Amino acid sequence: MKLIVATIAIIASSLVHATDFSDQLQAMGFSKQVREQRGGIHLDRIKLPFYGVKTTGTQLQVEADQPVRNGIRTSIDGKLYRYQAINNGEFGGKLLATDAKANSFTVVEDNIVGFFKLQNQLFVLTGLLHMGIDVGSLYRLDEVEGKPRLSLVTLLTGAPVDVVTDGGRVFILTTGDLEMVDLSDHRPSLQIIVHDGPWYSVPFNLAMSGSQFAIGMHAGVVVVNYDKFRRQATVQYYAK
């Protein structure tokens, strides 16, 4: 029995090690850093690249200057229309719908960040970060009686940057927070996992494996380990 327990412990330990984002980043040449200022980028780091993250299974991949969001799409097909997100920052934006005959019209005027699909339902993210304004929202997109309609799911704590989905849940990276919305619940509520993260205003994209999150950003990568039962998260910033 002791041998069986010891074998299980060794296997579990090796699996944790193999899937740990922190160990993988250090193997890539990143090291733990401390960001003294919320979101601050020192002048000697201004020319350093943005890092994009993604996962293949449990393996974290990091690439410099890869401007690709993992979970947000700027266009998406519904049952009746193809939708396009237009976001011109402080100059506004709109949600554009185009039918099978190439006729287009504006569904709503807003800064449309993009779309994602979860359990065959379309969702829309809006948001703006500009001169002290940092806002965002999550909407459900329905095609009712042949017309698109947006229904507010929840306000966000800031402008959305990227998402990952897991079952009926969506994890949303905003300019300052990492948050979760359980969309399988008929009354979705917002849960903040990390508030005022060290990536403030310069996040790039989001990747997930199990209870670990990697956030690509300017000059480095942030790793978040989340204990969903205790609702506690540890945050560490890595850079070269």
Residue, then its C-alpha position, 0 to 999 in steps of 0.5 A: m500500500k505504501l508503495i502504491v501511495a508513493t507511486i501515485a504521489i510521484i506521478a502527481s508531482s511529475l504531472v504538476h511539474a510538467t504542466d506548471f506555467s511558471d516552470q515552463l516560463q523559467a525554462m524559456g529564459f524568463s525569471k520572476q519580476v516585481r512590478e513596483q508601479r501598477g501597470g508601469i513600464h520603465l523607459d528602459r523596457i519601452k522597446l521590448p516586445f509584447y509577448g503572445v501566449k497560447t497553449t497546446g494541451t498543457q504546454l505553454q507557448v510564448e512568442a514575441d510580437q504575435p498580435v493574436r487574440n485567442g478567444i475573441r473574433t472580430s467577425i462571426d456567423g449567426k444563423l441569419y447574418r454575418y456580424q462584424a465588430i468595428n472599434n475606432g477607440e475614442f472615435g466610436g464603433k458599431l456592430l455591423a450585420t450583413d445578410a445573405k444578399a450582402n445587405s448591411f446595417t448597423v445593429v448598435e453603435d458602440n465600441i465593439v471589441g469582438f465576439f465569442k461563441l459558447q454552447n451555440q450562443l453568440f456573445v458580444l464584448t464592448g469596451l473602451l480604454h481612453m483618457g481615464i475611461d475604462v469600461g466594458s460590457l458583455y452582451r448576448l446576441d440573439e436573432v429574434e423574429g429575423k432581427p439581431r438583438l443584444s441583451l446585457v449579461t453583465l457590466l465588466t470592470g474594464a475594457p475586455v482584451d481576450v477570453v477563454t471558455d471552459g464548459g459554461r464559463v467564460f474567463i475575461l481578461t480586461t485591462g486591469d482584471l481577470e474575471m469569470v462569468d458562469l453563463s450556464d446559470h440562468r442568472p449569470s454573475l461576475q466573479i473577479i479572480v484578480h483585481d488590479g493585475p500587474w498587466y494594467s493597460v498593457p495586456f495582450n492575450l489570455a491562455m488557460s490550462g486547468s486552473q492556470f492562466a497565462i497573460g501575455m503583455h508588454a515585456g513579459v508574461v503573468v501567471v495566475n494560479y486559481d483555487k476555485f474552491r477557496r476563490q483565491a489566486t496567486v499572481q506572478y510576473y515573469a520577464k527576460 
